[in-house]
Amino acid sequence: MITALDHVALAVRDLDAAVEGYARLLGVAPNWIGGDGGARHAWFQFPNMALDVIAPHGEGAFGQRLRAHLDAQGEGIWALAFTVGQVEGDLAPFARLAARRGLATPEPSLTRSTHDDGRKRYWLGAHPAVSATAGLQVLLIAPPRDGRPWPLSEPAADAGPGSAVAALDHVVIHTGNLDRALAIYGARLGLDLRLDRENPRWNARQLFFRVGDAVIEIAARLGEPPTDAPDRFGGLAWRIADPDAARARIVAAGFDVSEVRPGRKPGTKVFTVRNAPAGVPTLMLSAEPAQDRALEPA
């Protein structure tokens, strides 16, 4: 079964610029920079997931796929990767189950990343066909083979208490067909649907799937007939301990941000980053005590 959000992958053209930008925005440093297969990437590891920033580099099949994606869709969120928490280094049982549920999934394969200093990482992954996931890249990842989680990224030297990003709160997906989304993320992937709500004020119906300590929010406009159009990635919402301190740090780092405002849920505060790297819509929000967290994001 899927136990967590493993990582969110961003496709960018200039890795160095994107890494520098995300280090300033998030207030943490990447703990892995390297690559293989025609691409380089930087890994920002948080307690509940990682941000993987990837750019084409040199020759290789992966780099060719990434260039084709960038040419067709531009920079932004490229993939969601879920951790399949069964046996370390083994994905085959879940891949077979997903295939029986109608999620065409090829045999798992090993991916290697070579750090710039020569160290290597390996992980086992499977890539369901995008035709079965409404046009979005969804990856299935086995836990590390040695059973040890990746080390966390270190806070930046200028990140004061409470100002660095602590974790990811939720990922937004826009869909024109909520029944299809329920089939993909609920019936086939087996994610935990916690809430299905309509909100006329926002002209939206939203599905909230809990996956580990993060949420996948899938939204559709009210009153519009379902379509066969592909789904689209929306944005990322990050948790911060002190919104005012985080906003001050991010403003000082050169970003255009909104004022801090009350969140949708009582007691929360949020602000928007208008010019996040790679054009990803980005929200910063205050985390709540674990015992008070409701089913949907702030």
C-alpha positions as CSV (number, residue, x, y, z in Angstrom):
1,M,0.0,0.0,0.0
2,I,1.0,3.6,-0.4
3,T,2.2,5.0,2.9
4,A,3.6,8.5,2.1
5,L,4.3,11.1,-0.5
6,D,7.9,10.3,-1.5
7,H,8.7,13.5,-3.5
8,V,7.4,16.1,-5.8
9,A,9.5,16.6,-8.9
10,L,9.9,19.9,-10.7
11,A,11.2,20.2,-14.3
12,V,13.4,23.3,-14.9
13,R,15.7,24.5,-17.6
14,D,18.5,26.0,-15.4
15,L,19.2,23.8,-12.4
16,D,21.7,26.2,-10.7
17,A,19.2,29.1,-10.9
18,A,16.3,27.0,-9.6
19,V,18.3,25.5,-6.8
20,E,19.6,28.9,-5.7
21,G,16.0,30.2,-5.8
22,Y,14.5,27.3,-3.9
23,A,17.2,27.5,-1.2
24,R,16.3,31.1,-0.7
25,L,12.6,30.5,-0.7
26,L,12.5,27.4,1.5
27,G,15.3,28.4,3.9
28,V,17.0,25.0,3.6
29,A,19.9,23.7,1.6
30,P,19.7,20.8,-0.9
31,N,21.4,17.7,0.5
32,W,22.1,16.0,-2.8
33,I,23.1,17.4,-6.2
34,G,24.0,15.1,-9.0
35,G,22.4,13.0,-11.7
36,D,22.6,10.4,-14.5
37,G,20.8,9.5,-17.7
38,G,20.9,12.9,-19.3
39,A,19.7,15.0,-16.3
40,R,20.9,16.6,-13.1
41,H,18.8,17.1,-10.0
42,A,18.9,18.7,-6.5
43,W,17.1,17.0,-3.6
44,F,15.6,19.0,-0.7
45,Q,14.6,16.5,2.0
46,F,11.8,17.4,4.5
47,P,10.3,15.2,7.2
48,N,7.3,14.2,5.1
49,M,8.6,14.3,1.5
50,A,11.3,15.8,-0.7
51,L,11.4,18.4,-3.4
52,D,13.4,17.1,-6.4
53,V,14.4,19.8,-8.9
54,I,15.5,18.3,-12.2
55,A,17.0,19.8,-15.4
56,P,18.3,18.2,-18.6
57,H,22.0,17.8,-18.8
58,G,24.0,16.0,-21.5
59,E,22.8,13.0,-23.4
60,G,20.5,10.2,-22.2
61,A,16.9,8.9,-22.4
62,F,15.7,10.6,-19.2
63,G,17.1,14.0,-20.4
64,Q,15.3,13.6,-23.7
65,R,12.0,13.0,-22.0
66,L,12.6,16.0,-19.8
67,R,13.4,18.3,-22.7
68,A,10.2,17.1,-24.5
69,H,8.2,17.9,-21.4
70,L,9.7,21.3,-21.0
71,D,9.2,22.1,-24.7
72,A,5.5,21.0,-24.5
73,Q,4.5,22.4,-21.1
74,G,7.3,24.6,-19.7
75,E,8.7,24.6,-16.2
76,G,6.8,23.5,-13.1
77,I,5.6,20.5,-11.3
78,W,6.5,17.4,-13.4
79,A,5.6,14.4,-11.2
80,L,4.2,13.1,-7.9
81,A,6.0,10.2,-6.4
82,F,4.4,8.0,-3.7
83,T,6.2,5.7,-1.3
84,V,5.0,2.1,-1.4
85,G,5.6,0.9,2.1
86,Q,5.8,-2.9,1.9
87,V,9.3,-4.4,1.8
88,E,12.4,-2.3,1.4
89,G,13.5,-2.3,-2.2
90,D,10.4,-4.2,-3.5
91,L,7.6,-2.8,-5.6
92,A,6.4,-5.7,-7.6
93,P,3.4,-6.8,-5.5
94,F,1.9,-3.3,-5.4
95,A,2.6,-2.8,-9.1
96,R,0.8,-6.0,-9.9
97,L,-2.2,-4.9,-7.7
98,A,-2.3,-1.5,-9.4
99,A,-2.3,-3.2,-12.8
100,R,-5.3,-5.4,-11.8
101,R,-7.1,-2.3,-10.7
102,G,-6.7,-0.8,-14.2
103,L,-3.5,1.2,-13.6
104,A,-1.2,0.0,-16.3
105,T,2.2,-0.3,-14.6
106,P,5.4,-1.7,-16.2
107,E,7.9,-3.7,-14.2
108,P,9.8,-1.7,-11.6
109,S,13.3,-0.5,-12.6
110,L,16.3,0.8,-10.7
111,T,17.3,4.4,-10.9
112,R,20.8,5.7,-10.1
113,S,21.9,9.2,-9.2
114,T,25.6,10.0,-8.9
115,H,26.4,12.9,-6.6
116,D,28.8,15.6,-7.9
117,D,31.3,14.2,-5.4
118,G,31.0,10.6,-6.8
119,R,28.7,9.1,-4.2
120,K,25.7,7.1,-5.6
121,R,22.1,6.6,-4.7
122,Y,19.8,3.9,-6.0
123,W,16.0,3.6,-5.7
124,L,13.4,1.3,-7.2
125,G,10.5,2.9,-9.1
126,A,7.6,2.1,-11.3
127,H,6.0,4.6,-13.7
128,P,2.3,3.9,-14.4
129,A,1.2,5.0,-17.9
130,V,0.1,8.7,-18.0
131,S,-2.9,7.5,-20.0
132,A,-4.1,5.8,-16.8
133,T,-3.4,8.8,-14.6
134,A,-5.3,11.5,-16.5
135,G,-2.1,12.8,-18.2
136,L,-0.1,13.4,-15.0
137,Q,3.2,11.7,-14.2
138,V,2.7,9.6,-11.1
139,L,5.6,7.5,-9.8
140,L,5.7,4.6,-7.3
141,I,8.9,4.4,-5.2
142,A,10.1,1.7,-2.9
143,P,11.6,2.6,0.5
144,P,15.4,2.8,0.6
145,R,16.9,-0.6,0.2
146,D,18.9,-0.3,3.5
147,G,15.8,0.8,5.5
148,R,17.3,4.2,6.4
149,P,15.5,7.4,5.3
150,W,17.3,10.0,3.4
151,P,18.9,12.6,5.7
152,L,17.0,15.9,6.2
153,S,18.1,19.1,4.5
154,E,19.9,21.6,6.8
155,P,18.4,25.0,7.5
156,A,20.2,27.9,5.8
157,A,22.5,30.0,8.0
158,D,20.2,33.0,7.7
159,A,17.0,31.1,8.5
160,G,15.9,32.3,12.0
161,P,13.7,30.3,14.3
162,G,10.4,29.4,12.7
163,S,11.2,31.0,9.4
164,A,12.4,28.0,7.3
165,V,9.9,25.7,5.7
166,A,9.1,22.7,8.0
167,A,7.2,20.4,5.7
168,L,4.9,20.2,2.8
169,D,1.2,20.6,3.7
170,H,-0.5,19.8,0.4
171,V,-0.3,19.6,-3.4
172,V,-3.1,20.9,-5.6
173,I,-4.3,19.1,-8.8
174,H,-7.0,20.6,-11.0
175,T,-9.3,18.3,-12.8
176,G,-12.3,18.4,-15.1
177,N,-13.5,15.0,-14.0
178,L,-13.8,14.3,-10.3
179,D,-15.2,10.8,-10.8
180,R,-12.1,9.9,-12.8
181,A,-9.9,11.4,-10.0
182,L,-11.8,9.3,-7.4
183,A,-11.1,6.2,-9.5
184,I,-7.4,7.0,-10.0
185,Y,-6.4,8.2,-6.5
186,G,-9.0,6.3,-4.4
187,A,-9.8,3.0,-6.1
188,R,-6.6,2.4,-8.0
189,L,-3.9,3.9,-5.9
190,G,-5.8,3.3,-2.6
191,L,-5.2,6.8,-1.1
192,D,-7.2,7.7,2.0
193,L,-10.1,10.0,1.0
194,R,-10.8,12.2,4.0
195,L,-13.1,14.8,2.7
196,D,-15.3,15.5,-0.4
197,R,-16.8,19.0,-0.2
198,E,-18.5,21.7,-2.3
199,N,-17.9,25.3,-1.6
200,P,-20.0,27.7,-3.7
201,R,-18.0,30.7,-2.4
202,W,-14.9,29.4,-4.2
203,N,-16.9,27.8,-7.0
204,A,-15.2,24.5,-6.3
205,R,-15.7,20.9,-5.3
206,Q,-12.6,19.5,-3.6
207,L,-11.4,16.1,-2.7
208,F,-8.8,15.7,0.0
209,F,-6.7,12.6,0.1
210,R,-4.4,12.0,3.1
211,V,-1.1,10.3,2.2
212,G,1.3,10.0,5.1
213,D,1.7,13.5,6.7
214,A,0.6,15.4,3.5
215,V,-2.5,16.0,1.5
216,I,-3.4,15.7,-2.2
217,E,-6.1,18.3,-2.9
218,I,-8.0,17.7,-6.2
219,A,-10.3,20.5,-7.3
220,A,-12.9,21.0,-10.0
221,R,-15.2,23.9,-10.8
222,L,-18.8,23.6,-9.8
223,G,-21.5,23.3,-12.4
224,E,-19.2,22.3,-15.3
225,P,-19.9,19.0,-17.1
226,P,-17.1,16.4,-16.7
227,T,-14.5,16.3,-19.6
228,D,-11.8,14.0,-20.9
229,A,-9.2,16.8,-20.7
230,P,-6.0,15.9,-18.9
231,D,-5.6,16.9,-15.2
232,R,-3.2,19.8,-14.4
233,F,-0.9,20.3,-11.5
234,G,-1.7,23.4,-9.4
235,G,0.6,24.5,-6.7
236,L,2.3,23.6,-3.4
237,A,1.5,24.7,0.1
238,W,4.3,24.6,2.6
239,R,4.1,24.6,6.4
240,I,5.9,27.2,8.5
241,A,6.1,27.6,12.2
242,D,6.1,31.4,12.3
243,P,4.4,33.1,9.3
244,D,5.6,36.6,10.2
245,A,9.2,35.5,10.5
246,A,9.0,33.4,7.4
247,R,7.5,36.3,5.4
248,A,10.2,38.7,6.6
249,R,12.9,36.2,5.6
250,I,11.4,35.5,2.1
251,V,10.9,39.2,1.4
252,A,14.5,39.9,2.4
253,A,15.5,37.1,0.0
254,G,14.0,39.1,-2.9
255,F,10.6,37.4,-3.4
256,D,7.2,39.2,-4.1
257,V,4.8,38.0,-1.4
258,S,1.4,39.0,-0.1
259,E,0.6,40.2,3.3
260,V,0.0,37.6,6.0
261,R,-3.7,36.9,6.2
262,P,-6.0,34.6,8.2
263,G,-6.3,31.1,6.6
264,R,-9.5,29.3,5.8
265,K,-9.4,27.5,9.1
266,P,-9.6,29.4,12.4
267,G,-6.2,30.1,13.9
268,T,-4.2,29.6,10.8
269,K,-2.2,32.3,8.9
270,V,-1.2,32.2,5.3
271,F,0.6,34.2,2.7
272,T,1.2,33.8,-1.1
273,V,4.6,33.8,-2.9
274,R,3.9,35.3,-6.3
275,N,7.2,34.6,-8.0
276,A,8.3,31.2,-6.8
277,P,11.0,29.5,-9.0
278,A,9.7,27.6,-12.0
279,G,6.4,29.5,-11.8
280,V,5.0,27.1,-9.2
281,P,2.0,28.6,-7.4
282,T,3.1,28.7,-3.8
283,L,1.4,29.2,-0.4
284,M,3.0,29.4,3.0
285,L,0.8,28.5,5.9
286,S,1.1,28.0,9.7
287,A,1.0,24.5,10.9
288,E,-1.4,23.4,13.6
289,P,-0.8,21.1,16.6
290,A,-1.1,17.5,15.4
291,Q,-4.1,16.8,17.6
292,D,-6.0,19.8,16.2
293,R,-5.3,19.2,12.5
294,A,-8.5,18.9,10.5
295,L,-9.0,16.8,7.4
296,E,-8.3,19.5,4.9
297,P,-5.5,22.1,4.6
298,A,-5.9,25.7,5.8
